[in-house]
Amino acid sequence: MARDLGVPQSFVSKYESGERRLDLIELKEVAGALSVPLVELVSAFVADSNR
């Protein structure tokens, strides 16, 4: 993931662990690296948080 985003592994590790939050631009870049449309990623998050 870090390589695909062009950021250090420590950057990815911090948001994986919850130490850092992503802003909308960064979230869009992560979605692109995962080949998932941003709206789909956000929809899945909303669905999970409503359970």
C-alpha positions as CSV (number, residue, x, y, z in Angstrom):
1,M,0.0,0.0,0.0
2,A,2.7,2.5,0.9
3,R,4.5,1.9,-2.4
4,D,1.3,2.3,-4.3
5,L,0.6,5.6,-2.5
6,G,4.2,6.8,-2.7
7,V,4.5,7.3,1.1
8,P,6.6,5.7,3.8
9,Q,5.4,2.5,5.4
10,S,5.2,4.4,8.7
11,F,2.5,6.6,7.2
12,V,0.4,3.6,6.4
13,S,1.1,2.0,9.7
14,K,-0.2,5.0,11.6
15,Y,-3.5,5.1,9.9
16,E,-3.9,1.3,10.1
17,S,-3.4,1.5,13.9
18,G,-5.7,4.5,14.3
19,E,-2.8,6.8,15.4
20,R,-3.5,9.0,12.4
21,R,-6.7,9.8,10.5
22,L,-7.0,10.3,6.8
23,D,-8.4,13.4,5.2
24,L,-10.8,13.1,2.3
25,I,-8.0,13.6,-0.3
26,E,-5.9,10.8,1.3
27,L,-8.9,8.5,1.6
28,K,-9.6,9.0,-2.2
29,E,-5.9,8.0,-2.9
30,V,-6.3,4.9,-0.7
31,A,-9.5,3.9,-2.5
32,G,-7.7,4.3,-5.8
33,A,-4.8,2.2,-4.6
34,L,-7.3,-0.5,-3.6
35,S,-9.1,-0.1,-7.0
36,V,-12.3,0.6,-5.1
37,P,-14.5,3.6,-5.9
38,L,-14.4,6.1,-3.0
39,V,-18.2,6.0,-2.7
40,E,-18.1,2.3,-2.4
41,L,-15.5,2.5,0.3
42,V,-17.5,5.1,2.3
43,S,-20.7,3.2,1.8
44,A,-19.1,0.1,3.3
45,F,-17.9,2.1,6.2
46,V,-21.3,3.6,6.9
47,A,-23.0,0.1,6.6
48,D,-20.5,-1.3,9.1
49,S,-21.0,1.5,11.6
50,N,-24.8,1.1,11.5
51,R,-24.6,-2.5,12.7
